[in-house]
Amino acid sequence: MPLLRCRYGAHPSKEEVAKLVAPHPDTLKLVHSWLAHHGVQSSSISMTHGGNWLTVKGVLVSQAKEMLGESYQLYRHAGTNDTAILRTVGYALPTVLHAHVQTVVPTTFFASARALQQTPHRHSAGAAGPPAKAEPREPVMVLSSNDGPEGVTPEAVRRLYNTYTYEPTRIVKNELGIAGFINEFPSPTDLTSFMTLFRPNAVDATFFVELINNGWFDQSQPGTEGNLNMQYAQAIAYPTTHVFYSIGGEARWSLSDGEVAPDDQFFVWLTYMIIQPNIPRTITISYGINEKNVPAQYARSICNLFAQLGACGVSILFSTGDNGVGEGDCKDGSGKV
């Protein structure tokens, strides 16, 4: 039997990941040549995460018309007072670029799809029972039979995952990231109250906040989801450093080809994270979008960005939703999964 070398933990650096996902040199050469032909200065071009996305600034509407073979007009959604946006109903690229360019935005993107919040169930707190013993393959319920699902306290979760006596040791180097969307954020005051009730030895728990994509933070107006996520994470992982990312925007993609829009909430946050010198080793996200509601290309683009974080050794935890995996969320209009 051949000897296999274990490479567990040998994660590439963010620079190595950038090289891994970088486009072929011929692609960059052709695209830059096309831009230069239309008078776009190299100083107006910037690249993100390995060069997969090029951002061009200072392009006049007349230039865009010549480059894409279409006219731009101002549009506003009917029956609304929304700000008019500059868009076109189609565009064309030189044939030589068809195999190298996935999409050009903003062009045919007129609408957006709002990310769906996974609304948490709100239960009163109950007491957890002592750890139970079981034979192999026998399920164990560590909550008190009198409390049922209302007994999901931090203590119950810590006993369930056998972390009740665990004490984090690398609290300076390790960080736990919590992603927040749709202006849902936690309250430091509520966190103190929560820890006083459920984990009295951790009443000094606190967290840092980073604002992404015009996200905002007002501790006087906390959200249920933001509070829930921070309070339970702290109750489990204290005294590890916690970072809350308040991410603005929505899930947005082009209606013509399903490609992610440059101001999409996941895209902006992920591209921000990838270039950071220090990234939390674990990130938890309790928000999502039903897969049937997003274009395949959008899903692939976002998943590829998550994969880049994973390649760097970041563990990303997603909830399965309030009702578990697939319960009604994976069926199309005909009822097929």
Secondary structure, DSSP 8 states (H G I E B T S, - for coil): -------TT----HHHHHHHH---HHHHHHHHHHHHHTT--GGGEEEEGGGTEEEE-S--HHHHHHHHTS--EEE--TTS----EEE-S-----GGGTTT----SSSS----B--B-----------B-------TT-----B-TTTGGGG--HHHHHHHTT-TT---S-TTT-EEEEEE-TT----HHHHHHHHHHH-GGGTT---EEEEETT----TTS--HHHHHHHHHHHHHHTTSEEEEEEE-S-B-B-TTT--B-TT-HHHHHHHHHHT-SS--SEEEE--B--GGGS-HHHHHHHHHHHHHHHHTT-EEEE---TT-SSTTTT--TTS--
